[in-house]
Structures are given as structure tokens and as C-alpha cells.
């Protein structure tokens, strides 16, 4: 007996924008997490205090990777809920905004310099300068990608609510013709008594109908053969 296939709920997300944005989030989170892991390890090894900016960037990149892993499993196995994805991306967008703002303020002086031996005095300094600029670039990519993901969630949620609103469509399936036919049937009353009552109320009030006086005379033939007539 063949195994029964589980049906996945169809998603309302457009294919290309959905996966392109998620790939951008994935790449930016991987690069930021890798650079942060290197910086935090070197700083801890040399006995320096760990900056809160680095800790926040490390946290938000790991949370983004965890959210992407969870939602992609739900997307392929059970169908991704737009409301759940909206909540996750809202939290991630807030964290990316704060961490990117702190990073831009903290390393603004480093970003303004050229990564060469004259400014950094050694190859290690040049490598650190390049890593700072790569960190800034991919943090910016993560911030923008998460914002785009949040905007896509909002658009999908609005589209889902719009499709869920009931709209009466009389044009489909001959709705106009059917309505005209029902109006015609309503105008033609098959009950003659009701029709006469309506006609009487419309013009003559409660007068007796003329048909009551259209009977012929009724004759009575008596026993002697004489005809006696009386009008009823």
C-alpha cells in the first residue's frame, strides 16, 4: 500500500519575492554572525570588554537564522501562516533597526577611512577594517531585507482579508437574467381573485365587480306551462 501524501495548505505568498527576500536575510545573517563570532572571540581572548553593539548584532543574526529555519519548515510541511510570519518579522525588524543604528554610530569613523597600510599600520589592521566595512554592508542588507519581508507580510495579510470579504455578484451565471425573470414572475399574479382585488383597490375602491350583473334572466316554468320570469 502506497504511503498517503500529506496535503500542504497553499500559500498566499508570491514565489519569487518571497524566496529572494528570505535568501537575502539568510546570507546577511550568516555573514554578520560569522564576523561577530570572530570579533567576540578575539576580544574575549585578549581580555577586552564585549561591546553591546556586537552582542546585539550576534543575537539578531542568530534569531533571524532560527526564524528562517522554523518558517521554511512550516512553509513546506504545513503551510506558512502570514500572521505568524508578520509577528516574527516585526520583532526582527525592530532588532535589526536598533542594532544597525548602533553599528553605524559606533564605527562611523572606521567607515570613513581607507583600508590601507598607511591608515592601519599592518595587514591585520587592514583585514579588520575590511571586516568592519563588510559587517556594515551585510548588516544594512539584513535591515533592508527584513523590512521588505515585513512589508510583504502586510501586503499578503491585506490581500487575504480582501478575498475573505463576501461580495454579491449578480452578473455571474446569468444573475441579471435570473433577477429579471423573477421580477417578471412577481408582476404576473396567477391568482384571479387577488388580481381583481388589486384592480378594485387601484381604481374603483370597494365597488362590486361588473361581472356580478352580467347573468342572464332565469325563467321558471310552472305546472301549467306558463312561464314566469324573475330577475335575480
Secondary structure, 3 states (H helix, E strand, C coil): CCCCCCCCCCCCCCHHHHHHHHHHHHHHHHHHHHHHHHHHHHHHHCCCCCCHHHHHHHHHHHHHHHHHHHHHHHHHHCCCCHHHHHHHHHHHHHHHHHHHHHHHHHCHHHHCCCCCHHHHCCHHHHHHHHHHHHHHHHHHHHHHHHHHHHHHHHHHHHHHHHHHCCCCCCCHHHHHHHHHHHHHHHHCCCCHHHHHHHHHHHHHCCCCCHHHHCCCCEEEECCCCCEEEECC
